[in-house]
């Protein structure tokens, strides 16, 4: 469906106000590339930023003590009862040998609170 609606270029054109348009690409700048993109008058797939299909849809970027390297989630896929969590946790870390190990430092605190 998105390819019929204009593909990734059409999505980028809708997001132009959020992009660094002077960024260089293999074809010049992002602004030059987007100048050549034509949007459909009525697009049922790609909505403009000022008229989102769902105002709270999309993705959320999480970071902090529960995810020090960050994580990306889709909030619409998270049930409302999971937006806040308090309880025991199991902390794992990827070591230098690329093996998953228990993170003993993170286990020192017995309870944690997480709010989305």
DAPENOR-V287826 format. One record per residue. N is the residue number from 1. RES is the residue in one letter. SS is DSSP state (~ for helix, > for strand, _ for the rest). PSI is psi in whole degrees, 0 to 359 (NA if undefined). OMEGA is omega in radians with two decimals (* if undefined). Layout:
# DAPENOR-V287826
N/RES/SS/PSI/OMEGA
N/RES/SS/PSI/OMEGA
This chain:
# DAPENOR-V287826
1/X/_/318/-3.07
2/X/_/329/3.13
3/X/_/325/3.09
4/X/_/327/-3.10
5/X/_/356/3.11
6/X/_/354/3.07
7/X/~/195/-3.10
8/X/~/326/3.13
9/X/~/321/3.12
10/X/~/322/3.08
11/X/~/314/3.13
12/X/~/322/3.13
13/X/~/320/3.09
14/X/~/331/-3.13
15/X/_/8/-3.01
16/X/~/322/-3.12
17/X/~/343/-3.13
18/X/~/356/-3.06
19/X/_/158/3.01
20/X/_/97/-3.01
21/X/_/343/3.10
22/X/_/3/3.10
23/X/_/137/-3.12
24/X/>/139/3.03
25/X/>/180/3.12
26/X/_/342/-3.10
27/X/_/16/-3.09
28/X/>/222/3.11
29/X/>/164/3.10
30/X/~/322/3.12
31/X/~/317/3.13
32/X/~/321/3.14
33/X/~/318/-3.10
34/X/~/336/3.08
35/X/~/336/-3.10
36/X/_/0/-3.12
37/X/_/130/3.08
38/X/_/128/3.12
39/X/_/148/3.05
40/X/_/146/3.11
41/X/_/313/3.12
42/X/_/108/-3.07
43/X/_/109/-3.11
44/X/_/352/-3.05
45/X/_/316/-3.07
46/X/_/112/-3.12
47/X/_/148/3.05
48/X/_/160/-3.11
49/X/~/327/-3.10
50/X/~/354/3.10
51/X/~/65/-3.10
52/X/_/152/3.06
53/X/_/314/3.06
54/X/_/125/-3.09
55/X/_/334/-3.11
56/X/_/14/-3.13
57/X/_/180/3.12
58/X/_/215/-3.11
59/X/_/158/3.05
60/X/>/141/3.11
61/X/>/120/-3.13
62/X/>/145/3.00
63/X/>/171/-3.10
64/X/>/197/-3.04
65/X/_/337/3.14
66/X/_/340/3.14
67/X/>/75/-3.03
68/X/>/334/3.10
69/X/>/357/-3.14
70/X/>/161/3.10
71/X/>/152/3.10
72/X/>/130/3.12
73/X/>/164/3.03
74/X/_/104/-3.07
75/X/~/326/-3.14
76/X/~/338/-3.14
77/X/~/356/-3.13
78/X/_/121/3.11
79/X/_/146/-3.08
80/X/~/325/-3.11
81/X/~/349/3.13
82/X/~/0/-3.13
83/X/_/335/3.10
84/X/>/133/-3.10
85/X/>/136/3.01
86/X/>/124/-3.13
87/X/>/191/-3.14
88/X/_/152/3.12
89/X/_/156/3.05
90/X/_/119/-3.06
91/X/_/124/3.11
92/X/>/150/-3.13
93/X/>/149/3.05
94/X/>/118/-3.10
95/X/_/181/-3.08
96/X/_/335/3.12
97/X/_/10/3.13
98/X/_/31/3.08
99/X/_/146/3.11
100/X/>/127/-3.12
101/X/>/161/3.05
102/X/>/139/3.09
103/X/_/97/-3.05
104/X/_/325/3.13
105/X/_/318/-3.13
106/X/~/337/-3.12
107/X/~/351/-3.11
108/X/~/322/3.05
109/X/_/126/-3.03
110/X/_/331/-3.10
111/X/_/153/3.08
112/X/>/156/3.09
113/X/>/131/-3.10
114/X/>/129/3.10
115/X/>/132/3.12
116/X/_/NA/*
